[in-house]
Amino acid sequence: MKKAGLGLWAGVLAPGAAFACACGCGVFEVGTSYMLPEGPGGMAFLNNDFQDQNQNWSDNSKAPAANNTDKEIRTDFFSVGLEYMFNRSWGVEAEMPFAYRDFKTISAAPNNPLTSVEWFSPGDLRLKAVYTGFSPDLSSGLTLGLRLPTGSFSHENTYDDVDRDSQIGSGSTDILLGGFHRGNIGPSMKWDWFMQAEADLPVLTQADYRPGFEADAAVGLDYNAFSLGRLGIVPLAQVIVSERTKDFGADANSPNSGYTRLLLSPGIEFHLHPVKIYADVEVPVFAHVNGNQLVAPVLFKLSLSYMF
């Protein structure tokens, strides 16, 4: 049974790799609070995320590679976006993703050779409305938006070796619902905590494939007392939980889709107004998958944003 599997994470308002894939790339949409709105104005951002799904996984543990005809999915995710707060209550966000993918699988060609398929494609555009009017300091907010099927979901080689769950685009229109909250710990104001969550519900699908419903959440701490002149340095740590139901449809591989996972992620932010740089590493400490799926043992993220 062929199956592309787990991806790993990182960004509700933090920009993320907004790509449709059964690896669960919605996990990129929750995490650090470094991009949460701080007041009226705009922010442009660039993201690069990398994951190498090269371990076959079944149930709660690593499984023999022979049980999965897919052998590796290596992906570089890129995204460009813009967030603009019209006032202290309302804003909008748009994010356009792209991805370069190298997919290795046992081909349907004669003698079933190991085949590598490489391609670059846009992903699925994300559009959101942002509401932060619950408190004067913008510490709480909600997001509501759509993920649109702008990404390709029909890339193939000669022998049709690329499954729907291995495509960069999903072909579905999804409702996105998210929220966040942040606050201080103790009177020193040096420690902050934050939490974010986002749900992704496919509502309009095509070509006999319905991606699973996905929910992702993150809770974290950061320490904001370090600086070098005007440069602020903020170390942080977070815990991310991700849940995805099975895919359905004639073109889906339902038995080998869906998962639950828990990840730990240390990271660091650099602030030199109006520029912010963020980097982190995400490591899974628990994963339960249905059937056989490829998982990534670690994932890397780098983000650059400019406030205006």
C-alpha positions as CSV (number, residue, x, y, z in Angstrom):
1,M,0.0,0.0,0.0
2,K,1.4,3.4,-1.0
3,K,1.3,6.3,1.4
4,A,2.9,9.6,2.0
5,G,3.0,10.3,5.7
6,L,3.6,12.7,8.5
7,G,5.2,16.1,8.2
8,L,6.0,18.2,11.1
9,W,5.2,21.7,11.9
10,A,5.5,25.4,12.8
11,G,3.4,29.5,12.7
12,V,-2.3,30.7,13.5
13,L,-0.9,34.1,12.4
14,A,2.7,33.0,12.3
15,P,3.2,32.4,8.6
16,G,3.6,28.7,7.8
17,A,4.0,26.4,5.0
18,A,0.4,26.4,3.8
19,F,0.6,23.4,1.6
20,A,-2.0,20.6,1.1
21,C,-0.5,17.2,1.7
22,A,-1.4,14.2,3.7
23,C,1.8,14.7,5.6
24,G,-0.3,17.1,7.7
25,C,1.3,20.4,6.8
26,G,-1.3,22.2,8.7
27,V,1.0,21.7,11.7
28,F,3.1,24.5,10.2
29,E,0.2,26.9,11.0
30,V,0.5,26.8,14.8
31,G,3.4,27.6,17.0
32,T,5.5,30.5,18.2
33,S,3.8,33.9,18.9
34,Y,6.5,35.9,17.1
35,M,4.2,37.0,14.3
36,L,1.1,37.8,16.4
37,P,-0.3,41.3,15.7
38,E,0.9,44.1,18.0
39,G,-1.2,46.9,16.7
40,P,-2.3,48.7,13.4
41,G,0.0,48.3,10.5
42,G,1.4,45.7,8.1
43,M,3.9,42.8,8.0
44,A,5.4,41.1,4.9
45,F,7.0,37.7,5.4
46,L,9.1,35.0,3.8
47,N,9.3,31.4,5.1
48,N,11.4,28.4,4.3
49,D,10.6,25.0,5.9
50,F,12.3,21.7,5.2
51,Q,11.3,18.1,6.0
52,D,12.7,14.7,4.9
53,Q,10.1,12.0,5.4
54,N,12.4,8.9,5.2
55,Q,11.2,6.6,8.0
56,N,8.3,4.1,7.6
57,W,6.0,4.2,10.6
58,S,3.1,2.0,11.6
59,D,0.9,2.3,14.7
60,N,3.2,3.8,17.4
61,S,6.6,2.8,16.2
62,K,9.1,2.5,13.3
63,A,8.2,-0.3,10.8
64,P,10.1,-2.2,8.1
65,A,10.7,-0.1,5.0
66,A,9.6,-3.1,2.9
67,N,6.0,-2.5,4.2
68,N,5.7,0.7,2.3
69,T,6.4,1.2,-1.5
70,D,7.0,4.9,-0.9
71,K,10.6,5.4,0.4
72,E,11.2,9.1,0.8
73,I,9.5,12.5,0.4
74,R,11.9,15.3,0.7
75,T,10.3,18.8,0.5
76,D,11.4,22.4,0.6
77,F,8.5,24.6,1.4
78,F,8.6,28.3,0.6
79,S,5.9,30.9,1.3
80,V,5.4,34.7,0.8
81,G,2.7,36.6,2.6
82,L,1.2,39.8,3.9
83,E,-0.7,40.6,7.1
84,Y,-2.3,44.0,7.6
85,M,-4.2,45.2,10.7
86,F,-6.6,48.1,9.8
87,N,-7.0,48.9,13.5
88,R,-6.6,47.2,16.9
89,S,-9.5,44.9,16.2
90,W,-9.6,43.8,12.5
91,G,-7.0,42.7,10.0
92,V,-6.5,40.4,7.0
93,E,-3.8,37.9,6.0
94,A,-2.8,36.3,2.7
95,E,-0.2,33.7,2.1
96,M,1.0,32.1,-1.1
97,P,3.0,28.9,-0.8
98,F,5.4,27.0,-3.1
99,A,7.1,23.7,-2.8
100,Y,10.0,21.7,-4.3
101,R,9.4,18.0,-3.8
102,D,11.6,14.9,-4.4
103,F,9.4,11.8,-4.2
104,K,11.1,8.3,-4.2
105,T,8.8,5.3,-4.7
106,I,8.7,1.8,-6.1
107,S,7.4,2.5,-9.6
108,A,4.7,0.7,-11.6
109,A,7.2,0.5,-14.5
110,P,8.4,-2.9,-15.7
111,N,10.5,-4.7,-13.0
112,N,9.3,-2.1,-10.4
113,P,12.4,0.0,-10.1
114,L,13.0,2.6,-7.4
115,T,12.0,5.9,-9.1
116,S,12.5,9.5,-8.1
117,V,10.0,12.1,-9.2
118,E,10.9,15.8,-8.7
119,W,8.7,18.8,-9.3
120,F,8.2,22.4,-8.2
121,S,4.6,23.7,-7.8
122,P,2.5,26.5,-6.1
123,G,0.6,25.3,-3.1
124,D,-2.9,26.2,-1.9
125,L,-3.5,30.0,-1.2
126,R,-4.6,30.9,2.3
127,L,-6.8,33.9,3.0
128,K,-7.9,34.9,6.6
129,A,-9.7,37.6,8.5
130,V,-8.2,38.4,11.9
131,Y,-10.1,39.7,14.9
132,T,-8.2,40.9,18.0
133,G,-10.8,43.1,19.7
134,F,-11.2,41.1,22.9
135,S,-8.7,43.1,24.9
136,P,-6.8,46.4,24.4
137,D,-3.4,44.7,24.3
138,L,-4.4,42.3,21.4
139,S,-3.5,39.3,23.7
140,S,-6.4,37.2,22.3
141,G,-7.6,36.7,18.8
142,L,-9.6,34.6,16.3
143,T,-9.0,33.9,12.6
144,L,-11.4,32.7,10.0
145,G,-10.5,32.0,6.4
146,L,-10.3,29.7,3.4
147,R,-7.7,27.6,1.8
148,L,-8.2,27.7,-1.9
149,P,-7.2,24.9,-4.4
150,T,-4.6,26.8,-6.3
151,G,-2.0,24.1,-6.0
152,S,-1.5,21.3,-8.5
153,F,-2.9,17.9,-7.6
154,S,-2.3,16.1,-10.9
155,H,1.5,16.0,-11.3
156,E,2.5,12.6,-12.7
157,N,5.4,10.7,-14.4
158,T,5.0,8.2,-17.1
159,Y,3.7,5.4,-14.9
160,D,1.4,7.5,-12.6
161,D,3.5,6.9,-9.5
162,V,2.4,10.0,-7.6
163,D,-0.6,9.4,-5.4
164,R,-3.1,12.1,-4.5
165,D,-1.8,12.3,-0.9
166,S,1.7,12.9,-2.3
167,Q,0.7,15.9,-4.4
168,I,1.5,19.5,-3.3
169,G,-2.1,20.7,-3.8
170,S,-5.1,19.1,-2.3
171,G,-7.8,20.0,-4.8
172,S,-10.1,21.0,-1.9
173,T,-11.5,24.2,-0.6
174,D,-11.2,24.3,3.2
175,I,-12.6,26.4,6.0
176,L,-9.8,27.6,8.4
177,L,-10.7,28.4,12.0
178,G,-8.1,29.4,14.5
179,G,-7.4,31.3,17.7
180,F,-4.6,32.4,20.0
181,H,-3.9,33.8,23.5
182,R,-0.7,35.1,25.1
183,G,0.2,36.5,28.5
184,N,3.0,37.3,31.0
185,I,4.3,35.1,33.8
186,G,5.3,36.8,37.0
187,P,5.9,40.5,37.8
188,S,9.2,40.7,36.0
189,M,7.5,40.6,32.5
190,K,10.5,38.6,31.3
191,W,8.6,35.4,30.7
192,D,5.7,35.1,28.3
193,W,3.4,32.1,27.5
194,F,1.3,31.6,24.4
195,M,-1.1,29.1,22.8
196,Q,-2.4,28.8,19.3
197,A,-4.8,26.4,17.5
198,E,-6.2,26.0,14.0
199,A,-8.7,23.6,12.5
200,D,-8.8,22.8,8.7
201,L,-12.1,21.4,7.4
202,P,-12.4,20.4,3.8
203,V,-15.8,21.4,2.4
204,L,-15.5,21.4,-1.4
205,T,-13.5,18.5,-2.9
206,Q,-12.9,17.2,-6.4
207,A,-11.6,14.2,-8.3
208,D,-12.7,11.6,-5.8
209,Y,-10.4,12.7,-3.0
210,R,-11.4,14.2,0.4
211,P,-8.5,15.1,2.7
212,G,-8.9,14.3,6.4
213,F,-10.0,16.9,8.9
214,E,-7.0,18.4,10.7
215,A,-6.6,20.1,14.0
216,D,-3.3,21.5,15.3
217,A,-2.4,23.2,18.6
218,A,0.7,24.6,20.3
219,V,1.6,25.8,23.8
220,G,4.9,27.5,24.5
221,L,7.1,29.8,26.7
222,D,9.6,32.5,25.7
223,Y,12.2,34.6,27.6
224,N,12.6,38.2,26.4
225,A,15.3,39.6,28.7
226,F,18.3,39.2,26.4
227,S,19.5,42.0,24.1
228,L,22.6,43.3,22.3
229,G,22.1,47.0,21.8
230,R,18.9,47.3,19.8
231,L,18.9,43.6,18.9
232,G,16.4,41.6,21.0
233,I,17.1,37.8,21.4
234,V,14.3,35.6,22.5
235,P,14.8,31.9,23.2
236,L,11.6,29.8,23.3
237,A,10.3,26.3,23.7
238,Q,6.9,24.8,22.6
239,V,4.8,21.7,22.6
240,I,2.7,20.9,19.5
241,V,-0.1,18.4,19.2
242,S,-1.5,17.4,15.8
243,E,-4.5,15.3,14.8
244,R,-5.7,14.3,11.4
245,T,-8.6,12.0,10.4
246,K,-8.4,9.5,7.5
247,D,-8.7,10.6,3.9
248,F,-11.7,9.4,1.9
249,G,-12.7,8.9,-1.7
250,A,-12.0,6.5,-4.6
251,D,-8.6,8.2,-5.1
252,A,-7.6,8.1,-1.4
253,N,-5.7,5.5,0.5
254,S,-7.8,5.6,3.6
255,P,-6.2,2.6,5.5
256,N,-2.8,4.4,5.4
257,S,-3.9,7.9,6.3
258,G,-4.7,9.8,9.6
259,Y,-2.5,10.2,12.7
260,T,-2.0,11.7,16.1
261,R,1.4,13.2,17.1
262,L,3.2,15.2,19.7
263,L,6.3,17.3,19.0
264,L,8.8,19.4,21.0
265,S,10.4,22.4,19.5
266,P,13.1,24.7,20.7
267,G,13.6,28.0,18.8
268,I,15.0,31.5,18.8
269,E,13.9,34.9,17.6
270,F,15.9,38.0,16.7
271,H,14.2,41.4,16.8
272,L,15.8,44.5,15.2
273,H,12.8,46.7,14.4
274,P,11.4,46.6,11.7
275,V,12.9,43.2,11.0
276,K,12.3,39.9,12.8
277,I,14.1,36.6,12.1
278,Y,12.9,33.2,13.6
279,A,14.4,29.7,13.4
280,D,13.5,26.4,15.1
281,V,13.9,22.7,15.1
282,E,10.9,20.3,15.7
283,V,11.3,16.8,17.0
284,P,8.4,14.3,17.3
285,V,8.3,12.5,20.7
286,F,5.1,10.5,20.0
287,A,3.3,9.5,16.8
288,H,0.5,7.1,16.1
289,V,-0.3,6.5,12.4
290,N,-2.8,4.3,10.6
291,G,-1.3,1.7,8.4
292,N,2.1,2.5,7.0
293,Q,3.2,6.1,6.5
294,L,6.5,8.0,6.0
295,V,7.5,10.3,8.8
296,A,10.2,12.9,9.2
297,P,12.5,12.5,12.2
298,V,13.1,16.3,12.4
299,L,12.1,19.4,10.7
300,F,13.7,22.9,10.3
301,K,12.1,26.3,9.9
302,L,13.4,29.8,9.0
303,S,11.3,32.9,8.7
304,L,12.0,36.6,7.9
305,S,9.4,39.3,8.4
306,Y,9.4,43.1,7.9
307,M,7.0,45.3,9.8
308,F,5.6,48.5,8.2
